[in-house]
Amino acid sequence: MKTVTILGSTGSIGCSTVDLIKGHCDKFKVRALTAHKNVALLARQAQELQAEYAVIADKDLYGNLKEALKNTTVKVEAGHPAVVTAAGLPAQWVMAAIVGAAGVEATFRAIQQGTTVALANKEALVCAGALMIDAAQKYGTTLLPVDSEHNAIFQVLNPARMDQVKRIILTASGGPFLRKTRQELADVTPEQAVRHPTWSMGAKISIDSATMMNKSLEIIEASYLFKLKSEKIDVLIHPQSIVHSMVEYIDGSVLSQMGAPDMRTPIAHALAWPERIATTGSTLNLSNNLHLSFEPIDLTRFPSVQMARQVLQAEGGAPAVFNASNEVAVAAFLTRKLKFFHIENVVEKVLQNMKINSPSNLHDVFSLDQEARRQAEGVVAGMG
Ligand SMILES: NC(=O)c1ccc[n+]([C@@H]2O[C@H](COP(=O)([O-])OP(=O)(O)OC[C@H]3O[C@@H](n4cnc5c(N)ncnc54)[C@H](OP(=O)(O)O)[C@@H]3O)[C@@H](O)[C@H]2O)c1
């Protein structure tokens, strides 16, 4: 049996992972599950999967979780340091699925275990990409991308033949506002923005998909994961979300991976790798009049994609600042303190104004993250 830990088990990716593990309970033994505040779901998952540990990041909820698991053998811990410790408990496979920079430390700790880490927490790679990749190399950790685009590329890319790769192409659904002009975005609400046309996801990534900031973060993620410069990473709009990404080789061959828009496919791939297991999710019906279309991305309509390329060229701490200011702007939009189309302006202003040093360790990354958040909050307040 493979021992597994799920960081962020109560989220969208976490729940899909739990669902797959429940469908293959003879193959997996759960070491630890973690959540932020959702005590009820964490307790239920811990009981159903007979987890050894359940860890809640909000330390004030320790008593609630202890009470919810009082008649079980599950060990209960609480607080951010306990989440990081859980990430380092011996496990053969760790799902890093905490959302945002909040997951950086736990993801890094999992990588330091020298095990297999399934990486959904793209923000960790964006904030501290070089440090994460160096640590994976140093500790002999296998990093398996869970983001559907990166997982697709992982499946069709031959890392020993990178000189024969012309480019990789990340596909983007375009989100709920693909056909809206920038003017029409003036009054969109959080409820409209989280309603993604093809994927069911957590609130933050749903907003990132609507602004295309998600694709921007993914360009940075792909650059670190596959060691590619920005010029070799293209983006194409593909509204059906069936072709999850492609690799174009110098002989003109374009290899892609397809599947239903259901995260249980890439998660199942990472869970069983290098083997395969049956998904518990939906699968593609190829005989159902499947129509696939692709179109170029309008960079004036989605300026964050260009910003991501500049951030990658600047290297150093710029990606961490890009990520932190976006997180503040998204949170402000979700709480109705900021207009949807001002999200990119907040990020742009912080990148322009902040003096950005190159981080040499996680402590430096957190300092950059904190300063970027402080400045982004100032920009949001000025726009309100
Ligand atoms: N959802 C997708 O389809 C998808 C696809 C590709 C990549 N991703 C990436 O996967 C990651 C997770 O996304 P998601 O959509 O699953 O997010 P989500 O539904 O919002 O879930 C986030 C998870 O992280 C936990 N969490 C939040 N803040 C935390 C904190 N400060 N400390 C510890 N744990 C915390 C949450 O706990 P509570 O439930 O208790 O709040 C929850 O378990 C993101 O990085 C996202 O970009 C997601």
The ligand as an ORCA input file, in Angstrom:
! r2SCAN-3c Opt
* xyz 0 1
  N      -9.468     23.312     -8.397
  C      -8.884     22.982     -9.526
  O      -9.514     22.439    -10.443
  C      -7.407     23.251     -9.730
  C      -6.822     22.939    -10.953
  C      -5.446     23.145    -11.104
  C      -4.693     23.663    -10.057
  N      -5.299     23.979     -8.885
  C      -4.487     24.527     -7.800
  O      -4.644     23.713     -6.645
  C      -4.583     24.500     -5.453
  C      -5.854     24.276     -4.669
  O      -6.944     24.772     -5.418
  P      -8.460     24.451     -5.024
  O      -9.280     24.945     -6.146
  O      -8.550     23.033     -4.571
  O      -8.634     25.448     -3.775
  P      -9.773     25.426     -2.663
  O     -10.949     24.647     -3.134
  O      -9.960     26.822     -2.246
  O      -9.088     24.582     -1.455
  C      -7.974     25.060     -0.795
  C      -7.514     24.109      0.281
  O      -6.455     24.727      1.027
  C      -6.847     24.885      2.399
  N      -6.319     26.176      2.871
  C      -6.728     27.416      2.492
  N      -6.003     28.348      3.138
  C      -5.143     27.694      3.944
  C      -4.175     28.115      4.898
  N      -3.932     29.418      5.154
  N      -3.451     27.166      5.552
  C      -3.679     25.842      5.316
  N      -4.603     25.389      4.430
  C      -5.322     26.309      3.752
  C      -8.372     24.855      2.384
  O      -8.896     24.496      3.655
  P     -10.446     24.889      4.064
  O     -11.313     24.060      3.152
  O     -10.556     24.492      5.481
  O     -10.586     26.364      3.810
  C      -8.602     23.786      1.315
  O      -8.367     22.514      1.848
  C      -4.408     25.958     -5.929
  O      -3.066     26.289     -5.888
  C      -4.901     25.932     -7.371
  O      -4.281     26.907     -8.179
  C      -6.631     23.777     -8.707
*
